């Protein structure tokens, strides 16, 4: 890649991140503060909280934003730690909606990012310029945010297109087939840009070269889910003990889910079940793996929210001592 291609790649990433930021900010303006109130009222139990977290995060396209709101509610005493864990599990699932939107290129041309980007941007600008009310203008910014997000994705794809013929590029992803290295790479990139959706978008753009295999993509996606925990952890600095526990619960869920999932994948791979492991993965495959992992992690931890709450608060340790006669 030459200097222009690198500039184009990072320019596309900048547009992608700005589009996501515009989406979150404009949705907050449209909702006029209903989001924290909804989370507080409807997250009555972990299952309802998970469903709510998934729906809200799919709408605002940011699990980091949803989790930061949850940390704030716990800090204010408006949400219990157990409710927060449920919402966080759902938020992890809801954030995968972005990857599915970005994989629409294989569907009808009208629904492809190439068509959606200019259409949404144009509609957003018109609504913003012609809208009389603040909420209408915010709706225009919402559409514009989608348009900018898709444009950034397309620009990243165009920037990495020359790598298809570069002999060193496939070798790079062959080294990423090492699970630990892939997890670290995914976590590191996501921690730096503080957005798992953007990090997965970069991986989807790279997959258009045909050099990214399932074996390379899977550990990277697991690492991306770990890296996204940085934002809530930063948001919990200086907050109450329970708010810190909520952010730590996010990290423990993603670390535990990634560890179990990675071990299971490589045990099954050794049996020869995954004959496609060395084959190239496309954007849709990345999106579905991302969703499948987070659904599996949510299913694994949702029945354990009470136990996880006890571990984080220390009550679980106390119960063990009492049960063994050691007070």
N, C-alpha and C positions, 0 to 999 in steps of 0.2 A: 504493500500500500504506500502511495506517495503522500506528501504533506497535505495536498488538497483532499484526499480521501479521508485522512485522519480528521481534518477540520470539519469535513462534511459529516463524519460519524459523530463527533462530539456536538456539532451543531444540531444534528437530529436528536441526540440524547437531551440536549438543552430544551428543544421544543417539546419533547415527550414529557419531561419533568414539569415544564411550565404548564402544559396542557392539563396534567394531573392536578397541579396546584390550583389552576383556574377552576377546574371542576369542583374541587372541595370547597373553595371559597365562595363560589357562586351558589352552590347548593346550600351552604350555611345562610346565605343572604335570602334565598328563596324560602327556606324553612323558617327563617326568623326565630331561631332558637328552639324549635320543637324537638330537635334531635336528642339533646340531653334529657329533656322531660320524658320523651318516649322511652328511652332506655331505662330511666328510673322507674317508670310506671309499669312497663310490660315485662321486664326481666324478673318475673315473680319466682321462677324456679330455673334450674340450669338448662332444661330442655327448651323452655320458652325463650330463655336468654340466648341460647345458641341459634334458634331460628331467627330471632330478632337481629342478632349480630350479623348473621349471614345476609339477611335482607338489606339492612342498613349499609353494610360494607359493599355489597354489590352495587348499591345506588351511588355511593360516594367514591367508589373505586379506590379505596385506601384503607387497608387494615390498620396501618400505623395511626391514621387519624382517628378511626373508631376506637382503637385501644387506648390512645392518649385521652380521649373523652372519658372512657371507662375509668382510667386511672384518676382523672380529675373528680369523677363522681364518687369514687371510693374515698378519695382524700377528703371530700366534703361530707362524708358520712351518708350520702344519699343512696348508696348501693352497697350491699354486703359483698364480702370477698367471694362467697360461693356464687352469687349472681354474676359477679364480674368474670369468674372463670368460665361460666357458660357462655357469656357474650363473646369472650375472647376466642373460644373454640369455634363459634359460629363465624366470627370475623375472619378467621383463617380460611374458612371455606368460601366466604363471600368475595374475598379479594381475588379469587381465581377467575372471576367473571371477566376481568380485563384481558386475560390471556385468550379466552374464548372469543372475545370481540376482535382481537388482533389476528385470529386464525380464520376469519371469515373469507379470506382470499380464495378458498377452494369452492365457495358456494356461488350463488347467483351473482353475476357481475354487478347488479344494482346494489347488492349488500356488501360488496368488497370495499376494503379501506380506500382503494383508488377512487371509488365513487362517493363513499360516505364523507371523506375528508373535505373536498371542496363544497359538497352540498351542505354539510353541517356548518362549516365556517361561514358560507354565504348567508344561510338562514340566521345564524347567530348574530352576524354583523347587522343585518337588516332589523332584527328584533331589538338589538341594543340601540340602534340609531333612531328607530321609529317608535319604540316603546315609550309611553308616557309615565308609567309607574316604575318605581324602583324594582319591584318584583319582576316585571316584564324585562327590564334591562338585565337583571341577574339571570333570567332564563336565557337571554341572548348570549351572555357570557358562558353559560353552561354548555350550549350548543357549540360555541366557539372553542371551548376547552376540548370537546371531543374532536373537533376538526383539527386543532393544533396537535393533539395527541396522535391521531392517525397520520398526520403529515410528518411528524417526527419519526414515527415508525417506518414509513416509506423511505424517508431520507436515510435512515440507518441501513435499511436493506440495500439501497442503491450504493451506499458507501462501501459495504463489505462485498458487493458483487464481484470485484476483481479477484478476491481471495479464492474464488472457485478454481482458478487455474494455477494458483500458487502452490508448489509442492510442499512447502513447509507447513501450510495451514492444516492439512489433514493429520500430519504428525503431531501437531500441538494438541489436537483433540484426542489423539491416541494416548498421549500422556495423561489427559484428563480422565481416562477410563479408570485410573487408580482412584478408588473410592474416597480415600482420605483427602487426596489432593483436590479432587472435584468438590467435595464438601467445603474445604477451606476456601477455594476460589469463589464459589457461590456465596458463601457467608461474607467474605471480605468485600467483594464488589457491592453486595446489597447493603452492608453496613456503611460503606462510604457514601453511596447515593441515597441511602435511607428510604428505599422503596423497593419492595419485592416485585411489584408489578412492573416497574421500569427494568429491573434486573432480568425478570423473565422475558420482557419485551426484547431486550438485547439478545438473549439466547435464541429467541424466535427469529430475530433478524439474521443471526449467524447461521441458523438452521437452513436458511434459504440457499446457502452455498452447497448444501449436500454433504458437508464434511462432518457434521455433528451426528454421532451415533447415539443410540439409546443408552449404551454403556457409559458414554461421556455425559449425557444430559441428565440422567437420573441422579447421580451424586450432586451435581451442580444445583439442581432444583431443591434437593434436600437442604443444601447449604444456604440457599437463598431464603428458605423459611426460617433458618436460624438467624441470619443476618438482619432480618426485618425487626428483630426484637430490640435492636439498639435504640430506636426512637422512643418507645415507651419507657425503657430503662432511664434514658436521659430525662424524660418528662417527670419521672418519679423522684429525681434528685431534689432534696429539700421538702418533699411531701411527707405525709403521715406514714406510719409503719405499715398500715394496711394498704396504702397506695403502692408502696414499694413491693409488698407481697403480691399485689395484682400484676405488676410489671414482671416480677420474678416468676409468677405462674405462667405467663406467656412464654418466657424463656424455657422453663422446665418442660412445658408441653411440647414445644417445638424440638427441643433437644431429645427428649424421650421418644417422641414419635419418629424423628429422623433416625435415631439409633436402632430402634426396633425394625423400622421399614428397611433400612439399609442392610441389616443382618438377614432379614427375611428374603430380600431380593437376591443377595449373593449366595444364600443357601440354595434357593430355587434355581439360580443360574447354574450352579454346579451339577444339578440333575439333568440339565439340557432342556428344561421346559421352555426357556426363553431362546428360541432359535433365531429371533430377530434382534438379539442384543447387540450384534455388531453391525446392524443395518442402520442407514440414515434415518433420523427422526425428522418429522415435519412440524410445522407450527401447531397443528391440531393435536398431534401426539404429545407435545410438550404441555399444552393446555390441559389435556385429559389426565396426564400423569400428575400434574400439579393439583388438579381437583381430587383425583383419587387418593393421593397421599393425605391431603387435609381432611377429606371425609373419613379416612381410616383412623387418623389421629384423633379426630373429634369423637368417633365411635368408641375408641379405646379409652379416652379420658373422661367422657361425659358421665359414665357410671361411677367414676372415681373422684368426682368433684369434692365430695365431703372428705374423703381421705386426703386429697391434695390440700384442701383448706386446713386440715388438722396438721399436716406436715409443715406447712408454711407458718402456722401460728404456734406450733410447738405442742398443741393439745394431743396430737397423735402419739408423741413420745411419752406424754404424761400418762395416757391410757395404757401404754405398754408396761410402764413401771407399776401401775396399780394392779394390772392383771397378773404380774409375776410376783406380786407381794413386795416389790421394792418401791417404797413411797419416797 
